């Protein structure tokens, strides 16, 4: 069982890097919860593959810095469609 979790963490990390994906979109793609994705790429991946962890962390930091912009766009679209 332990090997499966580490493999999943690596697979999630590679997906995030290749697609510049968010935690939410990654969770949706793999059919698991956001908290599982976050736990895998932030804690498990750090122990299993530190180089991959560093790359994933960089992508997630960019996503985090853009979060307020994405939220604003979503809100704008929400109210634009109600008119």
N, C-alpha and C positions, 0 to 999 in steps of 0.2 A: 504493500500500500504506500509506503514512504516514497518509493521510486516514482510512482505515478504523479505525486504532487510536485516533485521537482521538475519532472518532464513538462507538466502543465505550466509551471511558472516560466520555464524557458520558452515554451511555445507562445505564451501570452506576451512575453517580452519581445520576442521576434516580431509578432504581429503588430504590436504598438509601434515599434521602430519602422517597420516597412511601410505602414499606412499612416503614420503620424496620428494614430488613433487616440481617442480619449478613453478613460476608464469605462465610462458608460457605454460607448459604442463597442468596445471590446467585450464587455459583459454580455451585451445583446448578441453579438456575433457567436460567442461560444456557449450561450445559454446558461450562464452562471451569474451569481449576484455581483454587484459592484464591489461589495466588501471583500468578496473572495478574490476578485481581480486585484484589488488594492493590496490585500495581504500577500498575495503571491508575488507581485512585482516590487513591493516595497520591503518585504522582510525575507521571504524565502529565496528570492532571486539574489539578494545580497550575499547570502551564504553559498549558494550553488554556483553562480557565475557573476562575480563582481564587475567584470568588464561590461557585460550586457546590462547589468543593473545601472551602471553609470550612464549608459546611452539612453535607457528607458527613463531614467530620472530627468535627463535633459529634455526629452520630449514632453514629459508630464509637466515640467516647469513652464514650458512654452504654453501648453494648454491651460494651465492655471492662470497665467498672466493674461490670456485672452478670454477667460471665462466671463468677465463682466460685459464684454462686447457681444459675445454669443447670446447672453441673456437678454441684452437690449434688443437685439435683432429679433429674437423669438417673441418678445413682448410686442414689438412694433408690428410684426406679422399677425399676431393674434388679434390686435385691435383693428388692423387694416381690413381683415377679413370679416369683421362684424358689421361693417358699414354697408 
